[in-house]
Amino acid sequence: MTGWNYRVIKTSDNESSVIYQIIEVYFDDDGAIEYWSAKPDAVAGEDLEGLKDDLLHQLEALDKPVLAEHDDGGRVVLVETGSE
């Protein structure tokens, strides 16, 4: 694994309900998505400055392509959803 960042994931529990959440996404050495957090991340920090830094990093996710889970032959992968 070479790194991670926060990303927006688009989820749906049915056809009419869509929710956007911020999760952690981890990448392999080639930059491909290796795995991701199962639950959205809460903003956290050991002090107010740390809280601010975490919030700013999460806001950067809004400038990246939105991701969604996709069944790829029985294997769940994250894919870009296109422009939102």
C-alpha distances in whole Angstrom, upper triangle without the diagonal:
4,6,8,12,15,17,20,20,24,25,28,30,33,34,36,33,30,28,25,23,20,17,13,11,7,6,4,6,9,9,10,9,8,10,12,14,18,20,20,20,23,23,23,24,25,28,29,28,24,25,26,23,21,24,23,19,20,23,21,19,23,23,20,21,21,19,21,20,22,23,22,24,23,20,19,16,16,18,20,24,25,27,28
4,7,11,14,16,20,21,24,26,29,32,34,35,37,34,31,29,26,23,20,17,14,11,8,6,6,5,8,8,10,10,10,12,14,16,20,21,21,20,23,23,23,23,25,27,28,26,23,24,25,21,20,22,21,18,19,21,19,18,22,21,18,20,21,19,22,21,23,25,24,26,26,22,21,18,17,19,20,24,25,26,28
4,7,11,13,17,18,22,23,27,29,32,33,34,32,28,26,22,20,17,14,10,9,6,6,7,8,10,8,10,10,10,11,12,14,17,19,18,17,19,19,19,20,22,24,25,23,20,21,21,18,16,18,18,14,15,18,15,15,18,18,16,17,18,17,20,20,22,24,24,26,26,22,20,18,16,18,18,22,23,24,25
4,7,9,13,14,18,20,24,26,29,30,31,28,25,22,19,16,13,10,7,5,4,6,9,11,12,10,11,9,10,10,9,11,14,15,14,13,16,16,17,18,20,22,23,21,18,18,19,16,13,16,15,11,12,15,13,11,15,15,13,15,15,14,17,17,20,22,22,25,25,21,19,16,14,16,16,19,21,22,22
4,6,10,12,16,18,22,25,27,28,29,26,22,20,16,14,10,8,6,6,7,9,12,14,15,11,12,11,12,11,10,11,14,14,13,11,14,14,15,16,19,21,21,19,16,16,16,13,11,12,12,8,8,11,9,8,12,12,10,12,13,13,15,17,20,22,23,26,26,22,19,17,14,15,15,17,19,19,19
4,7,10,13,16,19,22,25,26,26,23,19,16,13,10,6,6,5,6,9,11,15,17,18,14,15,12,14,12,10,10,13,12,10,9,11,11,13,15,19,20,20,18,16,15,15,13,10,10,10,7,6,8,8,5,9,11,9,11,11,11,14,15,19,22,23,26,25,22,19,16,13,15,14,16,17,18,17
4,6,10,13,16,19,22,22,23,20,16,14,10,8,5,6,6,6,10,12,16,18,18,14,14,11,14,12,9,10,12,12,10,10,13,13,16,18,22,23,23,21,19,18,17,16,13,13,13,10,8,9,8,5,7,9,7,8,7,7,10,12,16,19,20,24,23,20,17,14,11,12,11,12,14,14,14
4,7,10,13,16,19,19,19,16,13,10,6,5,5,6,9,9,13,15,19,21,21,17,16,14,16,14,11,11,13,12,9,11,13,14,17,20,24,25,24,23,21,19,19,18,15,13,14,12,9,10,10,6,7,9,8,8,5,6,9,11,15,18,20,24,23,20,17,14,11,11,10,10,12,12,11
4,6,10,13,15,16,16,14,10,8,6,5,6,7,10,10,13,15,19,22,21,18,16,13,15,13,10,10,11,10,9,11,14,16,19,22,26,27,26,26,24,22,22,21,18,17,17,15,12,13,13,10,10,13,11,9,6,5,5,8,11,15,17,20,20,17,14,12,9,9,9,9,12,13,11
4,7,11,12,12,13,10,7,6,5,7,9,10,13,13,17,19,22,25,24,21,19,16,18,16,13,13,13,12,11,14,17,19,22,25,29,30,29,29,27,24,24,24,21,19,20,18,15,16,16,12,12,14,13,11,7,6,5,8,11,14,17,20,20,18,14,13,10,10,10,8,11,12,10
4,7,9,10,11,8,6,5,6,8,11,11,15,15,18,20,23,27,26,23,20,17,19,16,14,13,11,11,11,15,17,20,23,26,30,31,30,31,28,26,26,26,23,21,23,21,17,18,19,16,15,18,16,14,10,9,6,8,10,13,16,19,18,17,13,13,11,12,12,11,14,15,13
4,5,7,8,6,5,6,9,11,14,15,18,19,22,24,27,30,29,26,24,21,22,19,17,16,14,14,14,18,20,22,26,29,33,34,33,34,31,29,29,29,26,24,26,24,21,22,23,19,19,21,20,17,14,12,9,10,12,14,17,20,18,18,15,15,14,15,15,13,16,17,15
4,7,8,6,7,9,12,13,17,17,20,21,24,26,29,32,32,29,26,23,24,21,19,18,15,14,15,19,21,24,27,31,34,35,35,36,33,30,31,31,28,27,28,27,24,24,26,22,22,25,23,21,17,16,12,12,14,15,19,20,19,19,16,17,16,18,18,17,20,21,18
4,6,6,8,10,14,16,19,20,23,24,27,29,31,35,34,31,28,25,26,24,22,21,18,18,19,22,24,27,30,34,37,39,38,39,36,34,34,34,31,29,31,30,26,27,28,24,24,26,25,22,19,17,14,14,14,16,19,21,20,20,17,19,18,19,19,17,20,21,19
4,6,8,11,14,17,21,22,25,25,28,30,32,36,34,31,29,26,27,25,23,23,21,21,21,24,26,29,32,36,39,40,39,40,38,35,35,35,32,30,32,31,27,27,28,25,23,26,24,21,18,17,14,15,15,16,20,21,21,21,19,20,19,18,19,16,18,19,17
4,7,10,13,17,20,22,25,26,29,31,34,37,36,33,30,28,29,27,25,24,22,21,21,24,25,28,31,35,38,39,38,39,37,34,34,34,31,29,31,30,26,26,27,24,23,25,24,22,18,18,16,17,18,19,23,25,24,24,22,22,21,20,20,17,19,19,16
4,7,10,13,17,19,22,23,27,29,32,35,34,31,29,26,27,25,22,21,19,17,17,20,22,24,28,31,35,36,34,35,33,30,30,31,28,26,27,27,23,23,25,22,20,23,22,20,17,16,14,15,17,19,22,24,24,23,20,21,19,19,19,16,19,19,16
4,7,10,14,16,19,20,23,25,29,32,31,28,25,22,24,22,19,18,17,15,14,18,19,22,25,29,32,33,32,32,30,28,28,28,25,23,24,23,20,20,21,18,16,19,19,16,13,13,11,13,15,17,21,23,23,22,18,18,16,16,16,13,15,15,12
4,6,10,12,16,17,21,23,27,30,29,26,24,21,23,20,17,16,14,12,11,14,16,18,21,25,28,29,28,29,27,24,24,24,21,19,21,20,16,17,18,15,14,17,17,15,12,12,11,13,15,18,21,24,23,22,18,18,15,16,15,13,16,16,13
4,7,10,13,15,18,21,24,27,27,23,22,19,21,18,15,14,13,12,9,12,14,15,19,22,26,27,26,26,24,21,21,21,18,16,17,16,13,13,14,11,10,14,13,12,9,9,9,12,15,19,21,24,24,22,18,17,14,14,13,12,14,14,11
4,6,10,12,16,19,22,25,25,22,20,17,19,16,12,11,11,9,6,8,10,12,16,19,23,24,23,23,21,18,18,18,15,14,15,14,10,11,13,10,10,14,13,13,10,10,10,12,16,19,22,25,24,21,18,16,14,15,14,14,16,16,14
4,7,9,13,16,20,23,23,19,18,15,17,14,11,9,11,9,5,6,9,10,13,16,20,21,20,20,18,15,16,15,12,11,12,11,7,9,10,7,9,12,11,12,10,10,11,13,17,20,22,26,24,22,18,16,13,15,14,15,17,17,15
4,6,10,13,17,20,20,17,16,13,14,11,7,6,8,7,5,6,9,11,13,16,20,21,21,21,18,16,17,16,12,12,14,11,9,11,12,9,12,14,12,13,11,10,11,12,16,19,20,24,22,19,16,14,12,14,14,15,18,18,17
4,7,10,14,17,18,14,14,11,11,9,6,5,9,9,8,7,11,12,13,16,19,21,21,20,17,16,17,15,12,13,14,11,9,13,12,10,13,15,13,14,13,11,13,14,17,19,21,24,22,19,16,14,12,14,15,17,19,20,19
4,7,10,13,14,11,10,7,8,6,4,7,10,11,11,11,14,15,17,19,22,24,24,23,20,19,20,18,15,16,16,13,12,14,13,10,14,15,12,12,12,10,12,12,15,17,18,21,20,17,14,11,9,12,13,15,17,19,19
4,7,10,11,9,8,6,6,5,6,9,12,14,14,14,17,18,19,20,23,25,26,24,21,21,22,19,17,18,18,15,14,17,16,13,17,17,14,15,15,13,15,14,17,19,19,21,21,17,15,12,11,13,15,18,20,22,22
4,7,8,5,5,4,5,7,9,12,15,17,17,17,21,21,22,23,26,28,29,27,24,24,24,21,19,21,20,17,17,19,17,15,18,18,15,15,16,14,16,15,17,19,18,21,21,17,15,12,11,13,14,18,20,22,23
4,5,5,6,6,6,9,12,15,18,20,21,21,24,25,25,26,28,31,32,30,27,27,28,24,22,24,24,20,20,23,20,19,22,21,18,18,19,17,18,18,19,20,19,21,21,17,16,14,14,15,17,21,22,24,26
4,6,7,10,9,13,15,18,22,24,24,24,27,27,27,28,30,32,33,31,28,29,29,26,24,26,25,22,22,25,22,21,24,23,19,20,21,20,22,21,22,23,21,24,24,20,20,17,17,18,19,23,24,26,28
4,6,9,10,13,16,19,22,25,25,25,28,28,29,30,32,34,35,33,30,31,30,27,26,27,26,22,23,25,22,20,23,21,18,18,20,18,20,20,20,22,20,22,23,19,19,16,16,16,17,21,22,24,26
4,7,9,12,13,17,20,22,22,22,25,25,26,27,30,32,32,30,27,27,27,24,22,24,22,19,19,21,18,16,19,18,14,15,16,15,17,18,18,20,19,22,22,19,18,14,13,13,14,18,19,21,23
4,6,9,12,15,18,20,20,21,24,25,27,28,31,33,33,31,28,28,28,25,23,25,24,20,20,22,19,17,19,18,15,14,15,13,15,14,15,17,15,18,19,15,14,11,10,11,12,16,17,20,22
4,6,8,12,14,16,17,18,21,22,24,26,28,31,31,29,26,26,26,24,21,22,22,18,18,20,18,15,18,18,14,13,13,11,12,12,13,15,14,17,17,13,11,8,7,9,11,15,16,19,20
4,7,11,13,16,17,18,21,23,24,26,28,31,31,30,27,27,27,25,22,24,24,20,19,22,20,17,20,21,17,17,16,14,14,13,14,15,14,17,16,12,11,9,9,12,14,18,20,23,23
4,7,9,12,14,15,18,20,21,23,26,29,29,28,25,25,26,23,20,22,22,19,18,20,19,16,19,20,17,17,16,13,13,11,13,14,14,17,16,12,10,8,9,12,14,17,20,22,23
4,6,9,10,11,15,17,18,20,23,26,26,26,22,22,23,21,17,19,20,16,15,18,17,14,17,18,16,15,14,11,11,10,13,15,16,19,17,14,11,10,9,12,14,16,19,21,21
4,6,7,8,12,14,16,18,21,24,24,24,21,19,21,20,16,17,19,16,14,17,17,14,17,19,17,17,15,13,13,12,15,17,19,21,19,16,13,12,11,15,16,18,21,23,22
4,7,9,13,16,17,20,23,26,26,26,23,22,23,22,19,19,21,19,16,19,20,17,19,21,19,19,16,13,12,11,14,16,18,20,18,15,12,12,12,15,17,18,22,23,22
4,6,9,13,15,18,21,23,23,24,21,19,21,20,16,17,19,17,14,17,18,15,17,20,19,19,16,14,13,13,16,18,21,23,21,19,15,15,14,17,18,19,22,23,21
4,7,10,12,16,19,21,21,21,18,16,18,17,14,13,16,14,11,13,15,12,14,17,16,17,14,13,13,14,18,20,22,25,23,21,17,17,15,17,18,18,21,21,19
4,6,9,12,15,17,17,18,15,13,14,14,10,10,13,12,9,12,14,12,14,17,17,18,16,15,16,17,21,23,25,28,26,23,20,19,17,19,19,20,23,23,21
4,6,10,13,15,14,15,13,10,12,13,9,9,13,12,10,12,15,14,15,19,19,20,18,18,19,20,24,27,29,32,30,27,24,23,21,23,23,23,25,25,23
4,7,11,12,11,12,10,7,9,9,6,6,10,10,8,10,13,13,15,18,18,20,19,20,21,23,26,29,31,34,33,30,26,25,22,24,24,24,26,25,23
4,7,9,9,10,7,5,8,9,6,8,11,11,11,13,16,16,18,21,21,23,22,23,24,25,29,31,33,36,34,31,28,27,25,27,27,28,29,29,27
4,5,7,7,4,4,8,8,7,9,12,12,12,15,17,18,20,22,23,26,25,25,27,28,32,34,36,39,37,34,31,30,27,29,29,30,32,31,30
4,7,8,6,7,10,11,10,13,15,15,16,19,20,21,24,26,26,29,29,29,31,32,35,37,39,42,40,37,34,33,31,33,32,34,35,35,33
4,6,5,6,9,10,11,12,14,16,17,18,20,22,24,26,27,30,30,30,32,34,37,40,41,44,43,39,36,35,33,34,34,35,36,35,34
4,5,5,6,9,10,10,12,14,15,16,19,21,22,24,26,29,28,29,32,33,37,40,41,45,43,40,37,35,32,34,33,34,35,33,32
4,5,5,6,9,10,11,12,14,15,17,19,21,22,24,27,27,29,31,33,36,39,41,44,43,39,36,34,32,33,32,33,34,32,31
4,5,5,6,9,10,11,12,14,16,17,20,21,22,25,25,26,29,30,34,36,38,41,39,36,33,31,29,30,29,31,32,31,30
4,5,5,6,9,10,11,12,15,16,18,20,21,24,24,25,27,28,32,35,37,40,38,35,32,30,27,29,28,29,30,29,28
4,5,5,6,9,10,11,13,15,16,18,20,23,23,24,27,29,32,36,37,40,39,36,33,31,28,29,28,29,29,28,26
4,5,5,6,9,10,11,13,15,16,18,21,21,23,26,28,31,34,35,39,37,34,31,29,26,27,26,27,28,27,26
4,5,5,6,9,10,11,14,15,16,19,19,20,23,24,28,31,32,35,34,31,28,26,23,24,23,25,26,25,24
4,5,5,6,9,10,12,14,15,18,18,19,22,24,27,31,32,36,35,32,28,26,23,24,23,24,24,23,21
4,5,5,7,9,10,12,14,17,17,19,22,25,28,31,33,36,35,32,29,26,23,24,22,23,23,22,21
4,5,5,7,10,11,12,15,15,17,20,22,25,29,30,33,32,29,26,23,20,21,20,21,22,21,20
4,5,5,8,10,11,13,13,15,17,19,23,26,28,31,30,27,24,21,18,19,18,19,20,19,17
4,5,6,8,10,13,13,15,18,21,24,28,29,33,32,29,26,23,20,20,18,18,19,17,16
4,5,6,7,11,12,14,17,20,23,27,28,32,31,28,25,22,18,18,16,17,17,16,15
4,5,5,8,8,10,14,17,20,23,24,28,28,25,21,18,15,15,13,14,14,14,13
4,6,8,8,11,14,17,20,24,25,29,29,26,23,20,16,16,13,13,13,12,10
4,7,9,12,16,19,21,25,26,30,30,27,24,21,17,16,13,14,13,11,11
4,6,9,13,16,18,22,22,26,27,24,21,17,14,12,10,11,10,10,11
4,6,10,13,15,19,19,23,24,21,18,15,11,9,6,7,7,7,8
4,7,11,13,17,18,22,22,20,16,13,10,8,6,6,7,8,7
4,7,9,13,14,18,18,16,12,10,6,5,4,6,8,10,10
4,6,10,12,16,15,13,10,8,5,6,6,6,10,12,12
4,7,9,13,12,10,6,6,5,6,9,9,13,16,15
4,6,9,9,8,6,5,6,7,10,10,13,17,17
4,6,6,6,5,6,9,10,13,14,17,20,21
4,6,5,6,7,10,10,14,15,18,21,22
4,6,8,10,13,14,17,18,21,25,26
4,7,10,13,15,18,19,22,26,26
4,6,10,12,16,18,21,24,25
4,7,10,13,15,18,21,21
4,6,10,12,15,19,19
4,7,9,12,15,16
4,6,9,12,13
4,6,9,10
4,7,8
4,6
4
